[in-house]
Amino acid sequence: MSTGSESFLRALAKAELKPVYLIAGQEALLVQECCDALRSRLRGDGFSERIVIETDDGGFSWDELQHQGASMSLFASRRLLDLRLPTGKPGKEGSQAIIEYCASPPPDTVLLISCMEWSAKHGGKWSEAIEQCGQMVTAAPVRASDIGAWIGQRMQANGIRASDEALQILNQRIEGNLLAADQEIRKLAMLGVKGDINAEQMRQWVSDSSRFDVFKLVDACYDGDFARAGRILKGLRAEGEQVPALLPVIGKELMNLAHYAQVKESGGRAQAAMQADKHWQSKQAQMLRMLDHGNRGLFERLVSQLAEVDLMSKGRRAGDAWVGLERVLAQWANGKTRSSVRVCA
């Protein structure tokens, strides 16, 4: 069985529990909400034992899934196996382990597999096996044209009715970030805001969540969204930011990508190296996606070009540093090298 996140949440309270669930999608907030709702339902139904299995742990083996499925509960008669698979790619060994588990799921046990990445290329026999014996939930990204309506529904659920102009203000400020939108709505609820609110009230109450900063700029490049990266860069410039202040963060990201690309191209496991360097799971997912589109040579060239931009920004090389930086970001976001960043004034 397969369903979307909204349908899953509406039906969950009365639905018959399945032995296996796969909840996957690129929108972290929606994936998290679906997982939280399922965990809450299971707790209410007496699943008091929860075992978390992190597949990106350096010492993880897929034998762990088989072991946990075959073992008896130590503390309760019903338990949840909470398996985290951030990339949505179990590999050959993992696919076989999941297929075997689904062929004979243990009694009084629910397996939840959550993935923060999902597209048509992720599916396979392992996800088909889950659909046959359990349920697959796809948390599809909210389209840009639908974000305003999504925000309005969330606000109404908290007793707030915003005017169209007020919704537009919030939508502009959160820059399409559902997590930021959810935080702002929760903040309004905590402040006791209820009933109708207009545009002026929204301006007063809501902090500028879309404030341009270099970390949002980096995220836009990882997402391959150069149009957004360009807007953020212009915003940073308009706010009086200086190119030298941006380069350390951008340079660090590109040098990391060059390093992990080298690990990958040398036959090593880039993700294992990222784990050893203690990167967050979300950062690992970003870098792994980028490594699918760029190689060591690209990232090393971009680091070199960034050094040229640094010289421009300090007046030691002819050219417009802002234009040079924009070209570096364009190549990064698009995963390919275009032209030199040398731009004469």
NORCORPE-V173908 format. One record per helix or strand. SS is the DSSP state (H for helix, E for strand). FROM is the first residue (numbers start at 1). TO is the last residue. If there is no record, write none. Layout:
BEGIN
ss=SS from=FROM to=TO
ss=SS from=FROM to=TO
END
This chain:
BEGIN
ss=E from=2 to=4
ss=H from=5 to=11
ss=E from=20 to=24
ss=H from=28 to=44
ss=E from=49 to=54
ss=H from=63 to=70
ss=E from=79 to=84
ss=H from=91 to=103
ss=E from=109 to=115
ss=H from=125 to=133
ss=E from=135 to=138
ss=H from=144 to=157
ss=E from=160 to=162
ss=H from=164 to=174
ss=H from=178 to=190
ss=E from=195 to=197
ss=H from=199 to=205
ss=H from=214 to=222
ss=H from=226 to=238
ss=H from=243 to=265
ss=H from=270 to=276
ss=H from=281 to=291
ss=H from=296 to=313
ss=H from=321 to=334
END
